[in-house]
Amino acid sequence: MDSKNWGGAGALLVLAAVAALLYLFRHMWLALLIAVGVIAALAAVLLVLLNRYYKKKKTAPGAKSASAAELPNILRHYYNIRDPRMKQLMKDIDDEQKKMRKTVADDPRDRPAAERFMRTALAGACRIAEGYARLEKAPPGVHEAHAAREKALVTMGSIHKAFIEQNGRLFRNDILHLDIETEVLDKTLKAQGYQPVSPASATGKEPHHE
C-alpha cells in the first residue's frame, strides 16, 4: 500500500474515531451546548438590566441636572431672607418642583419638557430670591425698595402658579402646552429682568400679572 493509501486510511480512522467519540458522549455534548446557551441568555438579560439600571440612575429625581443645580443657591438665599411671605412662596415652589421630579421619575418620557420648565422657573426663582435678599437690606422707608419687593413677590407668585399648572399638565400628559407655558414664563422673567435677555427676545414691555 503506497503512502497515499496510508494517508487516506489514516484520515478515515481519525474521522471514525471522532464520530465514535461524539456518539459515545453525545449526551454530554448536548448538555454542554444547552449550558452555553443558558449562560449566554443570562448574560444578555443581565446586560439589559444593567443598562436600564444605569439609565434610571442617570434620570432619577436626585440626579444632577441643569435645573437641580439651582437648588443649593435657592436654599442659600432662603436662609438670607426675612420676609415670611417670600419664604413661604419659596417653600411652596420647592414642594411643587419635588412633585414634578417624582412625576418625571414615574414617566421618564416627560423629562425633557419638565426639565426645560424647571430650568427656566428655578433660575428665575433664584434670581428673584437673590435680589430680594439685597432689597431687604435697604434702609426702612425707601419707596423704591418697597415697590421692588412687592414686584418680586408677585413674580415669585407667578412662578409658583406656573409650577402648579405645569404639574397638572404633566399629570394629563399635556406636553405641548407645557412647552408653550415654559416659553411664556421665560419671556415674563426676561421682561422683569430676572433672566438674561437676548436682543432678539427683549420686548421692553412689562408683562401683565393676573
C-alpha positions as CSV (number, residue, x, y, z in Angstrom):
1,M,0.0,0.0,0.0
2,D,1.5,3.3,-1.0
3,S,1.7,6.5,1.1
4,K,-1.4,8.0,-0.5
5,N,-3.5,5.0,0.5
6,W,-2.0,5.0,4.0
7,G,-2.8,8.7,4.3
8,G,-6.4,8.2,3.2
9,A,-6.8,5.3,5.6
10,G,-5.4,7.3,8.5
11,A,-7.8,10.2,7.8
12,L,-10.7,7.8,7.7
13,L,-9.6,6.3,11.0
14,V,-9.4,9.8,12.6
15,L,-12.9,10.7,11.3
16,A,-14.2,7.4,12.6
17,A,-12.6,7.9,16.0
18,V,-14.1,11.5,16.2
19,A,-17.5,10.2,15.2
20,A,-17.3,7.4,17.7
21,L,-16.4,9.9,20.5
22,L,-19.2,12.2,19.5
23,Y,-21.6,9.3,19.6
24,L,-20.4,8.0,22.9
25,F,-20.5,11.4,24.5
26,R,-23.5,12.8,22.6
27,H,-25.5,13.5,25.8
28,M,-22.5,15.3,27.4
29,W,-22.1,17.5,24.2
30,L,-25.8,18.2,24.2
31,A,-25.7,19.2,27.8
32,L,-22.7,21.4,27.2
33,L,-24.4,23.2,24.3
34,I,-27.5,23.7,26.4
35,A,-25.4,25.1,29.3
36,V,-23.6,27.5,26.9
37,G,-26.9,28.7,25.5
38,V,-28.4,29.3,29.0
39,I,-25.3,31.2,30.1
40,A,-25.4,33.4,27.0
41,A,-29.1,34.1,27.6
42,L,-28.5,35.0,31.2
43,A,-25.6,37.3,30.2
44,A,-27.8,39.1,27.7
45,V,-30.6,39.6,30.3
46,L,-28.0,40.9,32.8
47,L,-26.6,43.4,30.3
48,V,-30.2,44.7,29.5
49,L,-31.0,45.0,33.3
50,L,-27.7,46.8,34.0
51,N,-28.3,49.2,31.1
52,R,-31.8,50.0,32.4
53,Y,-30.4,50.5,35.9
54,Y,-27.8,53.0,34.9
55,K,-30.2,54.9,32.6
56,K,-32.7,55.1,35.5
57,K,-29.9,56.2,37.9
58,K,-29.0,59.0,35.5
59,T,-32.6,60.2,35.2
60,A,-33.5,59.8,38.9
61,P,-35.0,62.8,40.7
62,G,-31.9,63.3,42.7
63,A,-29.6,63.1,39.7
64,K,-27.6,66.2,38.8
65,S,-29.4,68.2,36.1
66,A,-29.4,71.8,34.8
67,S,-32.4,72.6,36.9
68,A,-31.2,70.8,40.1
69,A,-28.0,72.8,40.0
70,E,-30.1,75.9,41.1
71,L,-31.5,74.3,44.2
72,P,-28.5,74.9,46.5
73,N,-28.4,78.6,45.5
74,I,-32.2,78.9,46.2
75,L,-31.7,77.3,49.6
76,R,-28.9,79.6,50.4
77,H,-31.0,82.7,49.6
78,Y,-33.9,81.2,51.5
79,Y,-32.0,81.5,54.8
80,N,-30.9,85.1,53.9
81,I,-34.5,86.3,53.5
82,R,-36.5,87.5,56.5
83,D,-39.9,88.2,54.9
84,P,-42.2,85.2,55.7
85,R,-44.3,85.8,52.6
86,M,-41.3,85.3,50.3
87,K,-40.1,82.3,52.4
88,Q,-43.5,80.7,52.1
89,L,-43.5,81.1,48.3
90,M,-40.1,79.6,48.1
91,K,-41.2,76.6,50.2
92,D,-44.3,76.2,48.0
93,I,-42.2,76.2,44.9
94,D,-39.8,73.7,46.4
95,D,-42.7,71.4,47.1
96,E,-44.0,71.7,43.5
97,Q,-40.6,71.0,42.0
98,K,-40.3,67.9,44.1
99,K,-43.7,66.8,42.9
100,M,-42.7,67.4,39.3
101,R,-39.5,65.4,39.7
102,K,-41.5,62.5,41.1
103,T,-43.9,62.6,38.2
104,V,-41.0,62.5,35.8
105,A,-39.4,59.6,37.6
106,D,-42.6,57.6,37.1
107,D,-42.8,58.5,33.4
108,P,-39.3,59.5,32.0
109,R,-40.8,60.4,28.6
110,D,-41.9,63.7,30.2
111,R,-38.4,64.5,31.4
112,P,-37.2,66.8,28.5
113,A,-40.2,69.1,28.7
114,A,-40.3,69.1,32.5
115,E,-36.5,69.8,32.7
116,R,-36.9,72.8,30.3
117,F,-39.6,74.2,32.5
118,M,-37.8,73.6,35.8
119,R,-34.6,75.1,34.4
120,T,-36.4,78.3,33.4
121,A,-38.5,78.5,36.6
122,L,-35.8,77.7,39.1
123,A,-33.3,80.0,37.5
124,G,-35.8,82.8,37.7
125,A,-36.7,82.0,41.3
126,C,-33.0,82.0,42.2
127,R,-32.5,85.5,40.7
128,I,-35.6,86.8,42.4
129,A,-34.6,85.5,45.8
130,E,-31.1,86.9,45.4
131,G,-32.4,90.3,44.6
132,Y,-35.0,90.2,47.4
133,A,-32.3,89.4,49.9
134,R,-30.4,92.5,48.8
135,L,-33.6,94.7,48.8
136,E,-34.3,93.7,52.5
137,K,-31.0,95.4,53.4
138,A,-32.2,98.8,52.1
139,P,-33.0,101.4,54.8
140,P,-36.6,101.5,56.0
141,G,-38.9,103.9,54.3
142,V,-37.2,103.7,50.9
143,H,-40.2,103.7,48.5
144,E,-38.3,102.2,45.5
145,A,-37.1,99.2,47.6
146,H,-40.6,98.6,48.9
147,A,-42.1,98.7,45.4
148,A,-39.3,96.4,44.1
149,R,-40.0,93.9,46.9
150,E,-43.7,93.8,46.1
151,K,-42.9,93.3,42.4
152,A,-40.6,90.4,43.3
153,L,-43.3,88.8,45.4
154,V,-45.8,89.0,42.5
155,T,-43.3,87.5,40.1
156,M,-42.3,84.7,42.5
157,G,-46.0,84.0,43.0
158,S,-46.4,83.7,39.2
159,I,-43.6,81.0,39.2
160,H,-45.4,79.1,42.0
161,K,-48.7,79.3,40.0
162,A,-46.9,78.1,36.8
163,F,-45.5,75.1,38.7
164,I,-49.0,74.2,39.9
165,E,-50.3,74.5,36.3
166,Q,-47.5,72.5,34.8
167,N,-47.8,69.7,37.3
168,G,-51.4,69.4,36.2
169,R,-50.3,69.3,32.6
170,L,-47.7,66.6,33.3
171,F,-50.4,64.6,35.1
172,R,-52.6,64.9,31.9
173,N,-49.5,64.3,29.6
174,D,-50.2,67.7,28.0
175,I,-46.6,68.2,27.0
176,L,-47.3,70.6,24.1
177,H,-48.9,73.2,26.4
178,L,-46.2,72.7,29.0
179,D,-43.6,73.8,26.4
180,I,-45.7,76.8,25.4
181,E,-46.1,77.9,29.0
182,T,-42.3,77.5,29.5
183,E,-41.7,80.0,26.7
184,V,-44.3,82.4,28.2
185,L,-42.7,82.2,31.7
186,D,-39.2,82.7,30.1
187,K,-40.4,85.9,28.3
188,T,-42.0,87.1,31.5
189,L,-38.9,86.6,33.6
190,K,-36.7,88.2,31.0
191,A,-39.0,91.3,30.8
192,Q,-38.9,91.6,34.6
193,G,-35.1,91.4,34.4
194,Y,-34.8,88.0,36.2
195,Q,-33.3,86.1,33.3
196,P,-30.5,87.0,30.8
197,V,-32.1,89.0,27.9
198,S,-31.1,88.3,24.3
199,P,-31.5,91.1,21.8
200,A,-33.9,89.0,19.8
201,S,-36.2,88.3,22.7
202,A,-36.2,91.6,24.5
203,T,-39.5,93.4,24.3
204,G,-39.1,96.2,26.8
205,K,-42.7,95.7,27.9
206,E,-43.9,95.0,31.4
207,P,-45.9,91.7,31.4
208,H,-49.4,91.7,32.7
209,H,-49.8,89.9,36.1
210,E,-53.1,88.2,36.9
